[in-house]
Amino acid sequence: MCGIIGVTGNGPVVPRLIDSLKRLEYRGYDSAGVAAVVDGAVERRRAQGKIRNLEAVLAEAPLKATVGIGHTRWATHGAPTTANAHPHKAGRVTLVHNGIIENFAELKAELAAEGHVFESQTDTEVIAHLLDAELNTGRSPLEAFKITLDRLTGAYALAVLIDGEDDLILGARRGSPLVVGWGEDEMYLGSDALAVGPFTQKISYLEEGDYVAVTRTGAQMFDVAGKPVERAVVQVSASSAMVEKGEYRHFMEKEIHEQPDSVQHTLSEYLDLVTGKAKTNAIDFAAVERIQIVACGTAFYAGQIGRYAFERLAGLPCDVEIASEFRYRSPAVSPKTLAVAVSQSGETADTLASLTWCKAQGLKTAAVVNVHSSSMAREAEVLWPTHAGPEIGVASTKAFTAQVAALLALAVAAGVARGRIDAAQEAELVKALFESPRLIAEALRMDASIRSVVQDLAKADDILFLGRGAMFPLAMEGALKLKEISYIHAEGYAAGELKHGPIALIDEETPTIALAPLDDVFEKTASNLQEVAARGGPVIMIAPENAPDPHGAGIRRIHAPDCHPLIAPLVYAVPMQLLAYYTAVQKGTDVDQPRNLAKSVTVE
């Protein structure tokens, strides 16, 4: 979600950095900054708040240079202050960063013991100190950069300046995107095609683990092993850059790949990643007796996942209801019920009407929404925002996982407030949530194994999805995604419910897709899959590589990242979305604008 731009050229660089950052404002940010090489040394200018504040700082203290980097920051580690704004500097190194460094606390303690002094609360500053320490051993910038990258755990996109290097910007990506832009005697780094759009339409997309050295005349690219590589230069039209579809064929594909960032930025709203604590978020959960979630479609399934978390972690009874049904059945509610509306747009007619009804009954109300100026955001007493950014594809992907991330984090906060979670458990759960962007990025690398099965899926008339626990609503969400964009009939079932009727549907032509993380019900899920396989039904089992083999004929395994059970819905959402996406592409349907559907349903 944060924006990165780097330019090494011949003309004044700061106006161009500012121009690019303004194009990235839609992502959301709370501070901004630039750095430039002035007479061999890197100088910074930073400001809290909007870019106009940064422009005021630059008006008072201009930077005259031809090489520089810029950044818009959404706060994760540390408050949105000028001291925490990017770029960060340590010794000879100045850099900007998108993502989260999971092992920053250990690295910071190590560096502090060696005498390094930190000026900010951010994880990013650790990278600058690490790289500066490696440079001080006499290593070249590229050697020092590679050693530094190898010590980082987490997700990052980086752009780096080094004092004394007048024509060099280093870049790297893992879990967060970064592109190289090609110009005439001028080169660029950016967080996406839109960032470099004002300057060039010739783009190279760095692949996972790549790093690069950019000068005015070109770019040296290296893969994760440090081997020189070449990445294709593609032509992106100016209009494409503006809408930022970039390297992706569809907006849905792009939005699936944005989930490490959108989940990270949403979690930063609800967790203090420095202290490892969950935030209270304006609700006294100890005074709440019941939660009533109302939602439609994909948001309804996010609410169902939230119910499992609220009840397990907080001992808080939670009902989840389709808003269009809730409105008309004269529901029984009590004064200590917290009503929660969940919606991407915040304008869904039935959900908004349900929220308004709950408020009229005197209930405390909250809204989990992605559009913070929406009707629901204004109607609810408490806004619980998600930070997925604009979602163009009609079939929701990143908005769904952002909703799930918010609800899981809120469930942890509720568990702490109600005395069900002690400090050690809170730290464990926050750490697990903290790891989810990296594991989502790993799940995105399931791409090839997912593609290997879609030819068979695309031929099916009916597909079953199975799951237990929180995987049950995710199975229903997976079925919904497939229906929405491929037009194949699909149903999601609780795996334990299979023999109570749905098993009659099993035959050689009906694939079953099973979500089987290694949790406390894995063995029961595996047993259900054996029942399907025994009746000749083809099974695709999505499970960690270290999960036991269910040993059923016709059970095909796809390996997903192993993860803490709390975040399994976030990680396993990715293969569900990829299965739907590639099946629809195989069938040739309109992925971004499927027939009969609208992005926001604002009428009954």
Buried (B, 14 or more C-beta within 10 A) or exposed (E): BBBBBBBBBEEBBBEBBBBBBBBBEEBBBBBBBBBBBBEEEBBBBBBBBBBEBBBEBBEEEEBEBBBBBBBBBBBBBBBBBBBBBBBBBBBBBBBBBBBBBBBBBEBBEBBEEEEBEBEBBBBBBBBBBBBBBBBEEEBEBBBBBBBBBEBBBBBBBBBBBBBEBBBBBBBBBBBBBBBBBBBEEBBBBBBBBBBBBBBBBBBBBBEBBBBBBBBBEEBEBBBBEBEEBEBEEBEBEEEBBEBBBBBBEBBBBBBBBBBBBBBBBBBBBBBBBBEBBBBBBEBEBEEBEBBBBBBBBBBBBBBBBBBBBBBBBBEBBBBBBBBBEBBEEEBEBEEEBBBBBBBBBBBBBBBBBBBBBBBEEEBBBBBBBBBBEBBBBEBBBBBBBBBBBBBBBBBBBBBBBBBBBBBBBBBBBBBBBBEBBEEEBBBBBBBBBBBBBBBBBBBBEBBEBBBEBBEBBBEBEEBBBBBBBBBBBBBBBBBBBBBBBBBBEBBBBBBBBBEEEBBEBBEEEBBBBBBBBBBEBBEEBBEBBBBBBEBEBBBBBBBBEEBEEBEBEBBBBBBBBBBBBBBBBBBBBBBBBBBBBBBBBBBEBEBBBBEEEEBBBEEE
